[in-house]
Each structure stands twice: as structure tokens, then as C-alpha cells.
Amino acid sequence: MKILHLDTNHSLLINQLKNLGFENFEDYTSSKTEIEDKIHLYDGIVIRSRFTIDKQFLDKATNLKFIGRVGAGLENIDCDYAEKKGVHLISAPEGNRNAVGEHTLGMLLSLFNKLNKADKEVREGKWLREENRGIELDGKTVGIIGYGNMGKAFAKKLRGFDVEVICYDIKPDVGDENAQQVSLKELQEKADVLSLHTPQTELTMKMVNSDFINGFSKPFWLLNTARGKSVVTKDLVIALESGKVLGAGLDVLEYEKKSFENLFTNQENPEVEGMPTALRYLINAENVLLSPHVAGWTIESKEKLAQTIVDKIKEKFC
């Protein structure tokens, strides 16, 4: 079987597939159209998020047997059409779930203790102790929406704290020893912290809007290490301004490109690119912590993601 690799990944992926008898081909620069012209030559694709795999692409991939997505989500692939054409879909949420859990916890503790703000001030020669008095996680209720690989990993990281962890998921009976599954209504009534760990679907797109936020009984902290388009940024800003949302840790943003590789058109000087007002607010807000879609992006997860893809290809096709 011939496999076309469309994004760079850990070297073990190609090396181990080669040892299993697969032929590996690499193309990290050609346009989508150029790839479409030759995709019929390959039995498999390994991709991160370089471009969308749509019906047109799949129609030209006449010999395609599988798509390996080195990551968790499959929203950039027309999954229904791929499955109709008999293309096996492989993803690797197991590979970076621990990284996401750690990053989410790190964001939460940083927000609670104003670490980002305090660090900046000290570097500017300001020694403001009372202004940087933090709050403790113990005694809080943490609500998790989406209790799959990522949600479970975050809940596991919370076991060392004296907190109540509750979760909501559209699937029944997913709660475990680390989180009690509750209704969305109960989660909104009890949560001091809300952490999103949902895939990007029609149900989750623009899920966190003004109505959703105002459904919470008390002010809360928001963490999003899932998908940026789940949060309506302008509605989040309104809630931050009013105090309904006390602060936010955002690893993902509504404005990201589908490839997740870029946010600003002009990387060197984003200020001149007509930045949305809501995004400008987030960038300047002291109670907002931002990172560039790297929650699952660690040295260890790079290796684990690649190994997971190899293992699943081996299980299916060897």
C-alpha cells in the first residue's frame, strides 16, 4: 500500500510504517489542486490539518482506503462521504489527551493566581502584591462539557484538588470516578468553572453564546482548549465586561484558519489587519489568557500521536 504524507510528523510514523511494508511518499508543499491530480495513486493519506478533504477531493481519490488524521478532531474531513466511499477514518485523541489535560489545568491555575498579569508587571518594575491576590481552586465546582478523551484527562488532573467535578455529554453513562455526569441545567446551576472539551459539530458551533452564558446561575470562569468556533467571541466579551464571565483561558479562537496554523494574515504586524474588536479586547484583557492552539502540542504528544496512528493502521491493514 502507498501512503501519502501531507504534513510533517514525528519520524517514527514513516519509519515504522516502512518497517510494516508500506510505501511512504511525502508532499508538504503542493497545493490542494496539485495533490488532487495525483491522489488516485495512493491507498492512504496521513494529514494533520493542512487542508479540507471534501467531496471533490474524495472523488479523485479512487484508490483511497484510509485517512489518518494526526490529531483528535475530524471536522476538516467530510466524514459521511468518506465512509460512503469505504474510506476508513483514523484519528488519535489518545495521543494528546494528557497534554490537553495538563494545559487546561495550567491555564486555570494561572488565571486564578493572576500569574500572567503579575509576571508582566514585575518585568515592568511593578511590585503589586495586593492587586495580585489570587483565589484557590479548592472548594470550587468544575463543570466539563464533552466527557471523552480530553474531558476525562482534565478531570483526572483535578483529582488532587478538593473540588467537585461534574460533566455533561450528549452520550449517556460516560461519568466515572473522576466526574459525575449531570444535566446541562444542573451544570449551569453549580459550576464555578466551565471547561469545554467538545468536537466541532453542528451542535457545538456557536454553542457558547449570550443565552448559554446567561443560563449560568453564578459568575464563572471559562476554559476552551477544544475548538474556537464553539464560542461566540463578541458574546464572551460582553460577559467579561459585565462580570458574568470572571476570566477566560482560550487556547483556541473563533478566528482561526481551518488549518489551525494561522490567526493573523500579517504575522509580523497583526495590528494593521483590521483586527476584530472582540479579539482586540481579549488581547488587552488582564483576565484573559491566550495560547496558539497548543494545548495538545507537546514533545511527548507529538510522539504519542504518531504512534497511535501507526498502531491503528497496523491493526486495520496488517
C-alpha beads as a LAMMPS data file, in Angstrom:
LAMMPS data file: protein, C-alpha beads

318 atoms
317 bonds

1 atom types
1 bond types

-500.0 500.0 xlo xhi
-500.0 500.0 ylo yhi
-500.0 500.0 zlo zhi

Masses

1 110.0

Atoms # bond

1 1 1 0.000 0.000 0.000
2 1 1 1.167 3.508 -0.860
3 1 1 0.736 6.219 1.761
4 1 1 0.974 9.948 1.012
5 1 1 2.092 12.095 3.947
6 1 1 0.774 15.644 3.627
7 1 1 2.123 17.141 6.879
8 1 1 5.359 16.619 8.756
9 1 1 5.065 14.442 11.857
10 1 1 7.311 12.521 14.215
11 1 1 9.843 10.453 12.250
12 1 1 8.659 7.224 13.882
13 1 1 5.476 7.379 11.833
14 1 1 7.184 6.925 8.476
15 1 1 9.911 4.662 9.861
16 1 1 7.516 2.219 11.486
17 1 1 5.142 2.180 8.518
18 1 1 8.097 1.407 6.286
19 1 1 9.063 -1.498 8.542
20 1 1 5.496 -2.778 8.263
21 1 1 5.834 -2.890 4.469
22 1 1 4.081 0.320 3.447
23 1 1 5.492 2.620 0.756
24 1 1 5.721 6.185 2.025
25 1 1 5.614 9.327 -0.098
26 1 1 5.925 12.876 1.227
27 1 1 4.498 16.095 -0.212
28 1 1 4.398 19.012 2.189
29 1 1 4.292 21.877 -0.305
30 1 1 1.990 21.151 -3.264
31 1 1 -1.378 22.894 -3.497
32 1 1 -4.580 21.012 -2.849
33 1 1 -5.304 21.013 -6.580
34 1 1 -1.902 19.512 -7.312
35 1 1 -2.481 16.833 -4.695
36 1 1 -5.896 16.054 -6.215
37 1 1 -4.243 15.423 -9.583
38 1 1 -2.217 12.547 -8.150
39 1 1 -4.232 11.330 -5.185
40 1 1 -5.572 8.367 -7.203
41 1 1 -2.115 6.821 -6.936
42 1 1 -2.324 6.325 -3.173
43 1 1 -4.059 3.927 -0.819
44 1 1 -3.731 6.081 2.287
45 1 1 -3.267 9.662 3.444
46 1 1 -1.707 10.938 6.657
47 1 1 -2.584 14.552 7.420
48 1 1 -2.843 16.978 10.330
49 1 1 -4.951 19.944 9.222
50 1 1 -3.282 21.199 6.042
51 1 1 -6.487 21.478 4.038
52 1 1 -10.082 20.273 3.934
53 1 1 -10.759 16.848 2.493
54 1 1 -14.090 17.363 0.739
55 1 1 -16.245 15.503 -1.783
56 1 1 -14.256 16.727 -4.764
57 1 1 -11.019 15.515 -3.210
58 1 1 -12.516 12.162 -2.241
59 1 1 -13.995 11.619 -5.710
60 1 1 -10.497 11.905 -7.167
61 1 1 -9.037 9.562 -4.529
62 1 1 -10.305 6.479 -6.325
63 1 1 -7.984 4.015 -4.561
64 1 1 -8.095 5.579 -1.118
65 1 1 -8.592 3.105 1.707
66 1 1 -7.873 5.247 4.766
67 1 1 -7.217 8.751 6.053
68 1 1 -5.045 9.072 9.135
69 1 1 -5.563 12.374 10.946
70 1 1 -2.715 13.051 13.372
71 1 1 -4.885 14.750 15.973
72 1 1 -8.256 14.391 17.643
73 1 1 -10.911 16.128 15.528
74 1 1 -12.144 15.144 12.072
75 1 1 -14.097 18.294 11.233
76 1 1 -11.874 19.084 8.231
77 1 1 -12.896 15.814 6.595
78 1 1 -16.287 15.077 5.009
79 1 1 -16.653 12.004 7.195
80 1 1 -20.070 10.891 5.933
81 1 1 -18.988 10.975 2.298
82 1 1 -15.679 9.299 3.077
83 1 1 -17.426 6.461 4.866
84 1 1 -19.896 6.062 1.970
85 1 1 -16.908 5.571 -0.300
86 1 1 -15.480 2.958 2.053
87 1 1 -12.628 5.117 3.339
88 1 1 -11.582 4.174 6.862
89 1 1 -11.070 7.195 9.134
90 1 1 -8.374 7.162 11.787
91 1 1 -7.794 9.825 14.439
92 1 1 -5.623 9.908 17.540
93 1 1 -7.283 11.602 20.519
94 1 1 -5.485 9.195 22.831
95 1 1 -2.189 10.705 21.714
96 1 1 -2.603 14.204 23.087
97 1 1 -5.287 13.898 25.746
98 1 1 -2.787 14.084 28.608
99 1 1 -1.208 17.205 27.128
100 1 1 -4.631 18.847 26.839
101 1 1 -5.487 17.937 30.431
102 1 1 -2.261 19.458 31.738
103 1 1 -2.552 22.603 29.608
104 1 1 -6.131 23.188 30.741
105 1 1 -5.164 22.849 34.392
106 1 1 -2.210 25.159 33.849
107 1 1 -4.430 27.822 32.320
108 1 1 -6.895 27.572 35.190
109 1 1 -4.264 27.918 37.913
110 1 1 -2.593 30.783 36.057
111 1 1 -5.889 32.663 35.815
112 1 1 -6.780 32.064 39.462
113 1 1 -3.375 33.311 40.616
114 1 1 -3.020 36.133 38.055
115 1 1 0.354 34.736 37.042
116 1 1 0.380 36.234 33.559
117 1 1 -0.504 39.707 34.845
118 1 1 1.912 39.530 37.787
119 1 1 4.792 38.330 35.623
120 1 1 4.319 41.203 33.186
121 1 1 4.141 43.763 35.993
122 1 1 7.285 42.558 37.733
123 1 1 9.157 42.730 34.433
124 1 1 7.987 46.334 34.182
125 1 1 9.330 47.100 37.647
126 1 1 5.952 46.972 39.412
127 1 1 5.666 45.113 42.742
128 1 1 1.899 44.944 43.307
129 1 1 1.089 42.318 45.921
130 1 1 -2.477 43.103 46.961
131 1 1 -3.537 43.690 43.349
132 1 1 -2.344 40.180 42.533
133 1 1 -4.022 38.329 45.381
134 1 1 -5.314 35.095 43.879
135 1 1 -8.099 32.656 44.614
136 1 1 -7.894 28.935 45.378
137 1 1 -9.337 26.077 43.368
138 1 1 -10.294 24.057 46.438
139 1 1 -13.997 24.255 47.219
140 1 1 -14.986 25.114 43.642
141 1 1 -17.207 23.162 41.262
142 1 1 -15.655 22.459 37.879
143 1 1 -18.068 21.697 35.037
144 1 1 -16.817 19.879 31.960
145 1 1 -18.787 19.817 28.720
146 1 1 -17.676 16.968 26.490
147 1 1 -16.553 13.967 28.504
148 1 1 -14.478 11.985 26.021
149 1 1 -10.712 11.598 25.892
150 1 1 -9.917 15.248 26.605
151 1 1 -12.596 15.874 29.225
152 1 1 -11.650 12.728 31.103
153 1 1 -7.959 13.680 31.027
154 1 1 -8.703 17.088 32.565
155 1 1 -10.929 15.542 35.247
156 1 1 -8.128 13.126 36.133
157 1 1 -5.746 16.061 36.640
158 1 1 -8.195 17.574 39.143
159 1 1 -8.114 14.567 41.485
160 1 1 -5.508 16.172 43.727
161 1 1 -7.758 19.141 44.491
162 1 1 -10.674 19.399 46.871
163 1 1 -13.147 20.174 44.105
164 1 1 -16.442 18.834 42.829
165 1 1 -16.162 17.795 39.193
166 1 1 -19.309 17.389 37.120
167 1 1 -19.689 16.697 33.420
168 1 1 -22.275 16.989 30.677
169 1 1 -22.210 14.980 27.456
170 1 1 -24.764 14.070 24.792
171 1 1 -23.783 10.426 25.299
172 1 1 -25.306 8.678 28.324
173 1 1 -23.370 6.958 31.094
174 1 1 -19.959 8.498 30.445
175 1 1 -19.343 9.683 34.000
176 1 1 -16.701 7.913 36.048
177 1 1 -14.862 8.083 39.355
178 1 1 -13.456 11.474 38.403
179 1 1 -16.649 13.269 37.354
180 1 1 -20.353 12.877 37.981
181 1 1 -22.481 13.176 34.856
182 1 1 -25.307 15.699 35.235
183 1 1 -27.807 17.526 33.057
184 1 1 -26.765 20.744 31.345
185 1 1 -29.195 22.601 33.601
186 1 1 -27.534 21.254 36.751
187 1 1 -24.083 22.041 35.398
188 1 1 -25.152 25.633 34.725
189 1 1 -26.572 25.907 38.223
190 1 1 -23.466 24.642 40.040
191 1 1 -20.332 25.392 38.026
192 1 1 -17.732 27.928 39.127
193 1 1 -15.523 26.871 36.211
194 1 1 -16.589 25.677 32.777
195 1 1 -14.155 23.745 30.599
196 1 1 -15.004 22.837 27.006
197 1 1 -13.754 19.558 25.553
198 1 1 -16.159 19.088 22.649
199 1 1 -15.514 18.302 18.975
200 1 1 -16.588 20.779 16.308
201 1 1 -20.047 19.718 15.150
202 1 1 -23.303 21.407 14.206
203 1 1 -24.335 21.101 17.857
204 1 1 -21.225 22.765 19.243
205 1 1 -20.717 25.560 16.695
206 1 1 -21.511 28.873 18.454
207 1 1 -22.704 26.893 21.465
208 1 1 -21.329 29.377 23.984
209 1 1 -23.386 32.458 23.165
210 1 1 -25.159 35.059 25.300
211 1 1 -28.167 32.828 26.018
212 1 1 -25.910 29.960 27.060
213 1 1 -23.726 32.166 29.260
214 1 1 -26.702 33.839 30.918
215 1 1 -28.097 30.399 31.729
216 1 1 -25.441 30.016 34.441
217 1 1 -26.622 30.760 37.957
218 1 1 -23.428 32.493 39.060
219 1 1 -20.376 34.140 37.507
220 1 1 -17.910 31.559 36.210
221 1 1 -14.503 31.077 34.600
222 1 1 -14.339 29.747 31.038
223 1 1 -11.677 27.438 29.625
224 1 1 -11.637 26.428 25.967
225 1 1 -8.995 24.022 24.715
226 1 1 -11.386 22.414 22.228
227 1 1 -12.475 24.381 19.147
228 1 1 -12.609 28.144 18.751
229 1 1 -15.851 28.236 16.811
230 1 1 -17.721 26.838 19.815
231 1 1 -17.549 30.289 21.440
232 1 1 -19.144 33.441 20.033
233 1 1 -16.341 35.850 20.858
234 1 1 -18.403 39.041 20.887
235 1 1 -20.830 37.434 23.352
236 1 1 -17.931 36.297 25.524
237 1 1 -16.585 39.859 25.570
238 1 1 -19.965 41.191 26.703
239 1 1 -19.937 38.634 29.525
240 1 1 -16.371 39.537 30.510
241 1 1 -17.280 43.215 30.606
242 1 1 -20.347 42.568 32.761
243 1 1 -18.547 40.173 35.109
244 1 1 -20.752 37.203 34.217
245 1 1 -17.573 35.511 32.988
246 1 1 -14.831 36.192 35.519
247 1 1 -11.985 35.318 33.189
248 1 1 -11.136 33.047 30.271
249 1 1 -8.342 30.718 29.250
250 1 1 -8.513 30.295 25.478
251 1 1 -6.175 28.004 23.578
252 1 1 -8.411 28.277 20.513
253 1 1 -10.160 31.213 18.884
254 1 1 -13.166 31.688 16.643
255 1 1 -10.986 33.431 14.062
256 1 1 -8.527 30.593 13.410
257 1 1 -7.992 29.295 9.897
258 1 1 -9.199 25.750 9.256
259 1 1 -5.619 24.530 9.218
260 1 1 -5.135 25.975 12.753
261 1 1 -1.725 27.189 11.537
262 1 1 -2.502 30.903 11.357
263 1 1 -4.664 33.522 13.021
264 1 1 -3.371 36.809 11.628
265 1 1 -2.996 37.451 7.914
266 1 1 0.040 39.605 8.619
267 1 1 2.023 37.676 11.221
268 1 1 4.602 40.411 11.749
269 1 1 2.150 43.241 12.314
270 1 1 -1.365 41.964 13.055
271 1 1 -2.477 45.398 14.257
272 1 1 -2.792 46.659 10.697
273 1 1 -5.021 43.840 9.529
274 1 1 -8.363 45.133 10.732
275 1 1 -8.421 43.023 13.871
276 1 1 -11.990 42.331 15.081
277 1 1 -12.953 44.482 18.063
278 1 1 -13.759 41.431 20.183
279 1 1 -10.360 39.894 19.524
280 1 1 -8.623 43.158 20.368
281 1 1 -10.481 43.161 23.710
282 1 1 -9.269 39.627 24.509
283 1 1 -5.679 40.521 23.678
284 1 1 -5.749 43.502 26.029
285 1 1 -7.753 41.933 28.880
286 1 1 -5.801 41.085 32.033
287 1 1 -8.241 38.322 32.983
288 1 1 -7.869 36.503 29.674
289 1 1 -5.079 34.009 28.962
290 1 1 -4.380 33.098 25.340
291 1 1 -2.280 30.405 23.660
292 1 1 -1.987 29.495 19.943
293 1 1 -3.854 26.162 19.751
294 1 1 -1.073 24.268 21.514
295 1 1 -2.901 22.526 24.365
296 1 1 -2.188 19.151 22.795
297 1 1 1.140 20.249 21.315
298 1 1 3.922 18.836 23.484
299 1 1 7.161 16.985 22.790
300 1 1 5.587 13.841 24.221
301 1 1 2.261 14.174 22.395
302 1 1 3.997 14.536 19.025
303 1 1 5.439 11.068 19.520
304 1 1 2.274 9.588 21.045
305 1 1 0.056 10.936 18.246
306 1 1 2.292 9.393 15.597
307 1 1 2.471 6.076 17.455
308 1 1 -1.312 5.963 17.799
309 1 1 -1.753 6.422 14.034
310 1 1 0.789 3.683 13.297
311 1 1 -0.876 1.298 15.736
312 1 1 -4.333 1.866 14.254
313 1 1 -3.122 1.456 10.663
314 1 1 -1.331 -1.731 11.683
315 1 1 -4.416 -3.088 13.425
316 1 1 -6.652 -2.431 10.414
317 1 1 -4.424 -3.217 7.450
318 1 1 -1.727 -5.656 8.584

Bonds

1 1 1 2
2 1 2 3
3 1 3 4
4 1 4 5
5 1 5 6
6 1 6 7
7 1 7 8
8 1 8 9
9 1 9 10
10 1 10 11
11 1 11 12
12 1 12 13
13 1 13 14
14 1 14 15
15 1 15 16
16 1 16 17
17 1 17 18
18 1 18 19
19 1 19 20
20 1 20 21
21 1 21 22
22 1 22 23
23 1 23 24
24 1 24 25
25 1 25 26
26 1 26 27
27 1 27 28
28 1 28 29
29 1 29 30
30 1 30 31
31 1 31 32
32 1 32 33
33 1 33 34
34 1 34 35
35 1 35 36
36 1 36 37
37 1 37 38
38 1 38 39
39 1 39 40
40 1 40 41
41 1 41 42
42 1 42 43
43 1 43 44
44 1 44 45
45 1 45 46
46 1 46 47
47 1 47 48
48 1 48 49
49 1 49 50
50 1 50 51
51 1 51 52
52 1 52 53
53 1 53 54
54 1 54 55
55 1 55 56
56 1 56 57
57 1 57 58
58 1 58 59
59 1 59 60
60 1 60 61
61 1 61 62
62 1 62 63
63 1 63 64
64 1 64 65
65 1 65 66
66 1 66 67
67 1 67 68
68 1 68 69
69 1 69 70
70 1 70 71
71 1 71 72
72 1 72 73
73 1 73 74
74 1 74 75
75 1 75 76
76 1 76 77
77 1 77 78
78 1 78 79
79 1 79 80
80 1 80 81
81 1 81 82
82 1 82 83
83 1 83 84
84 1 84 85
85 1 85 86
86 1 86 87
87 1 87 88
88 1 88 89
89 1 89 90
90 1 90 91
91 1 91 92
92 1 92 93
93 1 93 94
94 1 94 95
95 1 95 96
96 1 96 97
97 1 97 98
98 1 98 99
99 1 99 100
100 1 100 101
101 1 101 102
102 1 102 103
103 1 103 104
104 1 104 105
105 1 105 106
106 1 106 107
107 1 107 108
108 1 108 109
109 1 109 110
110 1 110 111
111 1 111 112
112 1 112 113
113 1 113 114
114 1 114 115
115 1 115 116
116 1 116 117
117 1 117 118
118 1 118 119
119 1 119 120
120 1 120 121
121 1 121 122
122 1 122 123
123 1 123 124
124 1 124 125
125 1 125 126
126 1 126 127
127 1 127 128
128 1 128 129
129 1 129 130
130 1 130 131
131 1 131 132
132 1 132 133
133 1 133 134
134 1 134 135
135 1 135 136
136 1 136 137
137 1 137 138
138 1 138 139
139 1 139 140
140 1 140 141
141 1 141 142
142 1 142 143
143 1 143 144
144 1 144 145
145 1 145 146
146 1 146 147
147 1 147 148
148 1 148 149
149 1 149 150
150 1 150 151
151 1 151 152
152 1 152 153
153 1 153 154
154 1 154 155
155 1 155 156
156 1 156 157
157 1 157 158
158 1 158 159
159 1 159 160
160 1 160 161
161 1 161 162
162 1 162 163
163 1 163 164
164 1 164 165
165 1 165 166
166 1 166 167
167 1 167 168
168 1 168 169
169 1 169 170
170 1 170 171
171 1 171 172
172 1 172 173
173 1 173 174
174 1 174 175
175 1 175 176
176 1 176 177
177 1 177 178
178 1 178 179
179 1 179 180
180 1 180 181
181 1 181 182
182 1 182 183
183 1 183 184
184 1 184 185
185 1 185 186
186 1 186 187
187 1 187 188
188 1 188 189
189 1 189 190
190 1 190 191
191 1 191 192
192 1 192 193
193 1 193 194
194 1 194 195
195 1 195 196
196 1 196 197
197 1 197 198
198 1 198 199
199 1 199 200
200 1 200 201
201 1 201 202
202 1 202 203
203 1 203 204
204 1 204 205
205 1 205 206
206 1 206 207
207 1 207 208
208 1 208 209
209 1 209 210
210 1 210 211
211 1 211 212
212 1 212 213
213 1 213 214
214 1 214 215
215 1 215 216
216 1 216 217
217 1 217 218
218 1 218 219
219 1 219 220
220 1 220 221
221 1 221 222
222 1 222 223
223 1 223 224
224 1 224 225
225 1 225 226
226 1 226 227
227 1 227 228
228 1 228 229
229 1 229 230
230 1 230 231
231 1 231 232
232 1 232 233
233 1 233 234
234 1 234 235
235 1 235 236
236 1 236 237
237 1 237 238
238 1 238 239
239 1 239 240
240 1 240 241
241 1 241 242
242 1 242 243
243 1 243 244
244 1 244 245
245 1 245 246
246 1 246 247
247 1 247 248
248 1 248 249
249 1 249 250
250 1 250 251
251 1 251 252
252 1 252 253
253 1 253 254
254 1 254 255
255 1 255 256
256 1 256 257
257 1 257 258
258 1 258 259
259 1 259 260
260 1 260 261
261 1 261 262
262 1 262 263
263 1 263 264
264 1 264 265
265 1 265 266
266 1 266 267
267 1 267 268
268 1 268 269
269 1 269 270
270 1 270 271
271 1 271 272
272 1 272 273
273 1 273 274
274 1 274 275
275 1 275 276
276 1 276 277
277 1 277 278
278 1 278 279
279 1 279 280
280 1 280 281
281 1 281 282
282 1 282 283
283 1 283 284
284 1 284 285
285 1 285 286
286 1 286 287
287 1 287 288
288 1 288 289
289 1 289 290
290 1 290 291
291 1 291 292
292 1 292 293
293 1 293 294
294 1 294 295
295 1 295 296
296 1 296 297
297 1 297 298
298 1 298 299
299 1 299 300
300 1 300 301
301 1 301 302
302 1 302 303
303 1 303 304
304 1 304 305
305 1 305 306
306 1 306 307
307 1 307 308
308 1 308 309
309 1 309 310
310 1 310 311
311 1 311 312
312 1 312 313
313 1 313 314
314 1 314 315
315 1 315 316
316 1 316 317
317 1 317 318
